[in-house]
Amino acid sequence: MKKIIEEVSNEGLESLLGERVWIWCKNYIYLGILTGANKTDVLLTDAHLVYETGELCADKIADAQPLPNDLYIRTSAIESYSKR
């Protein structure tokens, strides 16, 4: 069975603007506030690199190191994302 996914306004990354999000990439997991998104890049402020998540449903992340600047991530590198 084939399913067609249509592009809908205010869905996906656009719906998470202003929210604290996880962004899972091939090699790293990032955490931050999603403050910008377009077809090629997303912008995280208060960005952290997550070295160890711990229990995913727990309130505290085991090891997330703050990054010194805002972080731009290529959308082509993103595997998944969600609200934290």
Backbone as CSV, one residue per row, in Angstrom:
resi,resn,N_x,N_y,N_z,CA_x,CA_y,CA_z,C_x,C_y,C_z
1,MET,0.833,-1.166,0.000,0.000,0.000,0.000,0.888,1.244,0.000
2,LYS,0.569,2.204,-0.845,1.309,3.464,-0.896,0.545,4.538,-0.143
3,LYS,1.311,5.381,0.511,0.727,6.485,1.242,1.378,7.768,0.753
4,ILE,0.606,8.773,0.468,1.136,10.057,0.030,1.123,11.007,1.217
5,ILE,2.276,11.615,1.481,2.387,12.584,2.560,2.414,13.960,1.930
6,GLU,1.457,14.776,2.290,1.376,16.122,1.730,2.054,17.122,2.655
7,GLU,2.604,18.178,2.066,3.192,19.249,2.857,2.066,20.134,3.371
8,VAL,2.042,20.322,4.688,0.992,21.089,5.328,1.633,22.218,6.116
9,SER,1.049,23.406,6.053,1.561,24.544,6.802,1.451,24.276,8.301
10,ASN,2.422,24.773,9.061,2.479,24.610,10.519,2.594,23.158,10.966
11,GLU,3.257,22.341,10.200,3.538,20.960,10.571,5.047,20.785,10.647
12,GLY,5.509,19.666,11.174,6.936,19.358,11.215,7.716,20.362,12.038
13,LEU,8.888,20.721,11.559,9.756,21.646,12.291,9.077,22.989,12.532
14,GLU,8.312,23.452,11.573,7.631,24.743,11.697,6.725,24.779,12.934
15,SER,6.089,23.673,13.253,5.180,23.625,14.403,5.932,23.678,15.732
16,LEU,7.233,23.428,15.715,8.034,23.398,16.944,8.827,24.681,17.178
17,LEU,8.668,25.686,16.333,9.386,26.946,16.526,9.085,27.521,17.911
18,GLY,10.141,27.902,18.623,10.010,28.446,19.967,10.008,27.399,21.065
19,GLU,10.010,26.133,20.702,9.980,25.037,21.671,11.383,24.464,21.902
20,ARG,11.585,23.857,23.086,12.820,23.112,23.343,12.675,21.769,22.647
21,VAL,13.647,21.425,21.813,13.546,20.224,20.989,14.803,19.364,21.089
22,TRP,14.618,18.063,20.815,15.700,17.129,20.531,15.883,17.136,19.027
23,ILE,17.109,17.097,18.543,17.361,16.840,17.131,18.385,15.714,17.075
24,TRP,17.963,14.597,16.514,18.786,13.399,16.426,19.397,13.348,15.035
25,CYS,20.719,13.352,14.972,21.450,13.267,13.707,22.247,11.960,13.691
26,LYS,22.921,11.700,12.603,23.649,10.439,12.456,24.645,10.211,13.594
27,ASN,25.424,11.223,13.930,26.473,11.053,14.933,26.183,11.702,16.275
28,TYR,25.317,12.678,16.314,25.117,13.440,17.542,23.644,13.671,17.817
29,ILE,23.358,13.990,19.073,22.032,14.416,19.497,22.190,15.844,20.014
30,TYR,21.328,16.726,19.557,21.367,18.119,19.986,20.079,18.460,20.715
31,LEU,20.179,19.421,21.619,19.041,19.892,22.382,19.105,21.408,22.393
32,GLY,17.996,22.062,22.200,17.983,23.511,22.253,16.617,24.057,21.900
33,ILE,16.533,25.370,21.833,15.290,26.033,21.456,15.327,26.267,19.958
34,LEU,14.335,25.744,19.263,14.265,25.895,17.814,13.777,27.308,17.502
35,THR,14.690,28.137,17.000,14.339,29.535,16.744,14.271,29.874,15.267
36,GLY,14.678,28.958,14.409,14.584,29.201,12.969,14.605,27.895,12.204
37,ALA,13.920,27.895,11.070,13.896,26.697,10.224,13.544,27.095,8.800
38,ASN,14.289,26.537,7.846,13.931,26.663,6.439,14.217,25.324,5.777
39,LYS,14.223,25.272,4.468,14.395,23.990,3.775,15.781,23.382,3.958
40,THR,16.806,24.189,4.241,18.168,23.663,4.310,18.785,23.647,5.709
41,ASP,18.302,24.497,6.614,18.931,24.615,7.927,17.898,24.836,9.022
42,VAL,18.285,24.467,10.250,17.539,24.852,11.442,18.499,25.571,12.377
43,LEU,17.963,26.439,13.211,18.766,27.208,14.162,18.318,26.868,15.572
44,LEU,19.282,26.445,16.403,19.029,26.203,17.821,19.733,27.265,18.644
45,THR,19.014,27.862,19.577,19.635,28.729,20.576,19.632,27.968,21.894
46,ASP,20.455,28.395,22.833,20.656,27.656,24.086,20.937,26.191,23.742
47,ALA,21.823,25.999,22.772,22.099,24.671,22.218,23.028,23.855,23.117
48,HIS,22.758,22.553,23.160,23.559,21.600,23.919,23.872,20.394,23.045
49,LEU,25.038,19.829,23.241,25.413,18.561,22.631,25.185,17.487,23.689
50,VAL,24.379,16.492,23.354,24.019,15.451,24.316,24.962,14.273,24.132
51,TYR,25.737,13.985,25.173,26.658,12.858,25.140,26.017,11.589,25.694
52,GLU,25.103,11.759,26.652,24.417,10.611,27.229,23.013,11.055,27.628
53,THR,22.011,10.374,27.095,20.636,10.781,27.367,20.158,10.337,28.736
54,GLY,20.584,9.164,29.185,19.959,8.573,30.358,18.583,8.081,29.936
55,GLU,17.689,7.913,30.887,16.333,7.477,30.567,15.622,8.592,29.799
56,LEU,15.090,8.281,28.637,14.538,9.313,27.754,13.327,10.029,28.332
57,CYS,12.577,9.378,29.193,11.397,10.010,29.781,11.715,10.748,31.087
58,ALA,12.945,10.670,31.552,13.328,11.334,32.799,13.387,12.854,32.596
59,ASP,13.227,13.585,33.685,13.288,15.044,33.618,14.688,15.553,33.326
60,LYS,15.695,14.815,33.792,17.083,15.257,33.646,17.820,14.416,32.614
61,ILE,18.622,15.090,31.799,19.471,14.416,30.816,20.791,14.090,31.513
62,ALA,21.313,12.900,31.286,22.520,12.445,31.979,23.727,13.339,31.695
63,ASP,23.974,13.693,30.443,25.138,14.525,30.115,24.868,15.325,28.846
64,ALA,24.537,16.600,29.024,24.329,17.523,27.904,25.215,18.740,28.136
65,GLN,26.147,18.961,27.234,27.112,20.048,27.381,26.663,21.271,26.576
66,PRO,26.613,22.448,27.211,26.213,23.652,26.488,27.244,24.017,25.424
67,LEU,26.770,24.496,24.299,27.646,24.967,23.227,27.829,26.472,23.376
68,PRO,28.974,27.010,22.971,29.264,28.425,23.216,28.456,29.391,22.344
69,ASN,27.864,28.890,21.265,27.137,29.765,20.340,25.861,29.086,19.876
70,ASP,25.044,29.853,19.156,23.889,29.255,18.499,24.383,28.203,17.523
71,LEU,23.528,27.248,17.206,23.929,26.136,16.360,23.024,26.031,15.146
72,TYR,23.622,25.978,13.969,22.889,25.713,12.730,23.113,24.258,12.353
73,ILE,22.046,23.565,12.015,22.118,22.159,11.614,21.486,22.032,10.237
74,ARG,22.164,21.348,9.336,21.611,21.074,8.006,20.444,20.106,8.134
75,THR,19.349,20.407,7.490,18.197,19.510,7.555,18.520,18.155,6.940
76,SER,19.466,18.105,6.005,19.841,16.832,5.387,20.523,15.889,6.385
77,ALA,21.015,16.426,7.517,21.677,15.610,8.533,20.714,15.101,9.605
78,ILE,19.494,15.624,9.618,18.536,15.271,10.664,17.888,13.928,10.380
79,GLU,17.938,13.035,11.379,17.246,11.756,11.286,15.852,11.837,11.902
80,SER,15.742,12.519,13.037,14.444,12.680,13.692,14.518,13.864,14.642
81,TYR,13.342,14.315,15.078,13.279,15.443,15.989,11.964,15.367,16.740
82,SER,11.948,15.987,17.926,10.717,16.035,18.713,10.832,17.116,19.774
83,LYS,9.716,17.456,20.338,9.686,18.380,21.453,10.309,17.689,22.656
84,ARG,11.073,18.411,23.441,11.676,17.839,24.647,10.704,18.051,25.756
